[in-house]
């Protein structure tokens, strides 16, 4: 089975070794056809606490690490402008 990879924006990094990443998905409304943006938030394992708010990151699915954490940080694609 192939591992899933997603790209999203870090919206919180207040926890130790955990970041919250928001991933946007654009879907067409079934009846009206308008493009709607759906956002899903994932808890991501960040071993070295390298994520900052506003970073664009790539995450990968992994085994369950805690009750809600099933993703791990692969790389920081675009650092936030505040760095």
Backbone bond lengths (Angstrom), bond angles and torsions (degrees), N, CA, C in turn:
res aa  C-N    CA-C-N  psi(-1)  N-CA   C-N-CA  omega(-1)  CA-C   N-CA-C  phi
1 X - - - 1.449 - - 1.525 109.43 -
2 X 1.312 116.66 132.41 1.461 121.51 -179.78 1.524 110.06 -76.32
3 X 1.337 115.71 143.41 1.456 119.19 177.85 1.513 109.65 -82.36
4 X 1.327 115.98 142.11 1.453 121.03 -178.91 1.519 109.76 -82.06
5 X 1.325 116.29 143.39 1.460 122.26 174.58 1.512 108.22 -128.74
6 X 1.336 116.49 138.92 1.455 122.62 179.35 1.519 108.85 -133.12
7 X 1.325 116.30 158.66 1.457 122.77 175.91 1.516 107.52 -120.82
8 X 1.333 116.24 131.58 1.460 119.92 -178.35 1.515 112.12 -154.14
9 X 1.332 114.88 -174.97 1.459 123.27 -176.66 1.528 109.38 -111.72
10 X 1.330 116.88 135.14 1.464 121.22 178.00 1.528 108.51 -74.62
11 X 1.330 116.43 123.24 1.464 120.80 -179.74 1.527 112.49 -109.83
12 X 1.341 117.71 -13.74 1.456 120.76 176.52 1.518 109.07 -156.14
13 X 1.332 116.23 139.49 1.467 120.86 175.07 1.528 110.46 -138.59
14 X 1.316 116.94 32.21 1.459 121.48 -175.28 1.527 113.54 -79.09
15 X 1.330 117.39 -18.05 1.458 120.47 -179.67 1.528 109.74 -87.23
16 X 1.332 116.09 157.14 1.459 120.65 178.38 1.523 109.64 -78.97
17 X 1.330 117.11 124.15 1.459 125.36 179.26 1.525 113.50 61.21
18 X 1.340 117.35 21.53 1.464 121.48 178.18 1.517 109.07 -139.85
19 X 1.324 116.06 137.64 1.461 122.18 174.60 1.524 107.82 -128.12
20 X 1.326 116.20 154.55 1.456 121.51 175.51 1.523 106.96 -106.64
21 X 1.334 115.88 123.89 1.462 122.13 -176.70 1.519 108.80 -115.69
22 X 1.338 116.57 127.14 1.462 122.31 177.34 1.524 108.61 -96.05
23 X 1.327 116.54 124.88 1.460 122.71 179.95 1.522 107.80 -112.63
24 X 1.338 116.38 123.72 1.458 121.58 179.96 1.520 110.17 -93.31
25 X 1.331 115.79 138.63 1.453 122.09 177.88 1.521 107.57 -130.36
26 X 1.316 118.16 125.54 1.459 122.49 -179.53 1.528 108.89 -97.49
27 X 1.340 115.92 121.68 1.456 121.08 -179.18 1.519 109.26 -128.45
28 X 1.303 115.56 154.49 1.456 121.37 177.51 1.528 108.74 -87.52
29 X 1.334 117.10 134.01 1.457 121.12 177.26 1.528 108.54 -64.22
30 X 1.340 118.15 134.01 1.458 119.36 -173.58 1.530 114.49 -63.23
31 X 1.327 117.71 -33.73 1.465 120.02 -177.10 1.518 112.68 -95.91
32 X 1.332 116.75 -45.56 1.463 120.47 -171.44 1.519 114.36 -96.33
33 X 1.316 118.14 -16.10 1.456 120.73 175.34 1.514 115.55 80.99
34 X 1.332 117.89 -3.88 1.465 120.19 179.63 1.531 109.47 -70.61
35 X 1.333 116.44 142.94 1.463 121.17 177.34 1.528 108.17 -77.05
36 X 1.339 115.70 124.13 1.458 122.58 -177.94 1.526 108.22 -116.10
37 X 1.338 116.84 137.67 1.460 121.40 178.67 1.522 108.70 -94.20
38 X 1.331 115.78 120.06 1.462 121.66 176.38 1.524 107.70 -106.59
39 X 1.324 117.11 134.31 1.458 121.63 -178.72 1.518 109.48 -116.54
40 X 1.331 116.06 134.05 1.453 121.41 176.48 1.519 107.83 -126.38
41 X 1.338 116.25 137.27 1.462 121.25 -178.02 1.521 110.03 -105.72
42 X 1.330 115.74 130.73 1.459 121.82 -179.47 1.522 109.30 -118.22
43 X 1.339 116.63 140.17 1.463 121.94 170.96 1.529 106.80 -85.48
44 X 1.328 115.88 128.89 1.459 121.83 -172.28 1.520 109.69 -123.55
45 X 1.332 116.34 136.07 1.467 121.45 176.94 1.526 109.19 -78.16
46 X 1.335 115.36 122.07 1.471 122.77 -179.20 1.528 106.99 -122.00
47 X 1.314 116.88 89.74 1.467 122.31 -171.01 1.522 112.96 -58.05
48 X 1.334 118.70 -40.90 1.463 121.52 -174.65 1.519 113.54 -101.19
49 X 1.318 118.93 9.32 1.468 123.63 -178.04 1.527 111.32 51.95
50 X 1.342 116.62 46.43 1.457 120.48 -177.17 1.527 113.08 -92.93
51 X 1.320 118.68 -11.13 1.473 121.64 -179.73 1.518 111.01 -76.56
52 X 1.330 115.38 143.42 1.461 122.14 173.10 1.518 107.86 -125.43
53 X 1.317 116.67 158.30 1.466 121.11 178.25 1.524 109.09 -58.78
54 X 1.326 116.42 132.10 1.452 121.01 177.87 1.515 114.86 93.23
55 X 1.338 118.52 -6.61 1.466 120.81 177.37 1.527 110.35 -68.77
56 X 1.319 116.26 144.92 1.468 121.37 171.70 1.521 105.72 -97.44
57 X 1.347 117.17 123.01 1.459 121.50 -171.55 1.525 111.61 -130.24
58 X 1.339 114.91 158.50 1.462 121.81 172.96 1.528 106.87 -107.00
59 X 1.338 116.76 131.02 1.454 121.43 -179.51 1.526 109.15 -121.46
60 X 1.337 115.71 156.00 1.457 121.09 -178.08 1.519 109.64 -132.69
61 X 1.327 115.87 141.21 1.457 121.71 178.82 1.518 109.42 -68.94
62 X 1.343 116.20 143.49 1.458 121.22 -179.30 1.529 108.97 -146.01
63 X 1.311 116.74 -176.94 1.462 120.33 177.00 1.524 109.59 -65.22
64 X 1.347 118.39 159.73 1.465 119.38 178.21 1.529 111.40 -62.06
65 X 1.336 115.39 126.26 1.467 121.03 -179.86 1.523 111.22 -101.54
66 X 1.325 117.32 -23.25 1.456 123.11 174.73 1.527 106.57 -157.86
67 X 1.326 116.60 -167.78 1.464 119.39 -177.65 1.524 112.60 -62.10
68 X 1.329 117.33 -36.58 1.467 120.31 -176.11 1.530 113.47 -117.82
69 X 1.320 118.14 -5.70 1.465 120.92 -172.80 1.528 110.75 -100.73
70 X 1.362 116.08 113.19 1.452 121.28 179.50 1.519 112.35 -131.59
71 X 1.316 117.89 14.67 1.470 122.59 -178.69 1.518 108.61 -130.01
72 X 1.332 115.88 152.84 1.458 120.91 177.55 1.533 109.58 -129.71
73 X 1.306 116.10 151.83 1.455 122.30 -178.66 1.524 109.89 -76.17
74 X 1.343 116.56 129.21 1.455 120.58 176.75 1.530 110.38 -95.21
75 X 1.355 116.30 -53.51 1.468 119.47 -178.78 1.522 109.32 -161.57
76 X 1.323 114.27 157.15 1.458 121.18 172.23 1.524 106.87 -92.15
77 X 1.327 117.22 115.27 1.451 121.57 -177.16 1.519 111.59 -79.99
78 X 1.350 116.37 -51.22 1.472 121.60 -178.93 1.520 107.47 -131.83
79 X 1.335 118.39 115.01 1.467 119.44 177.66 1.523 111.10 -68.46
80 X 1.330 114.99 155.19 1.460 119.30 179.03 1.516 110.59 -68.47
81 X 1.335 118.23 152.45 1.467 120.17 -178.35 1.523 113.58 -66.94
82 X 1.339 119.49 -17.35 1.465 121.90 -177.85 1.515 113.17 -76.60
83 X 1.340 118.56 -8.46 1.472 120.12 -177.23 1.499 111.60 -66.68
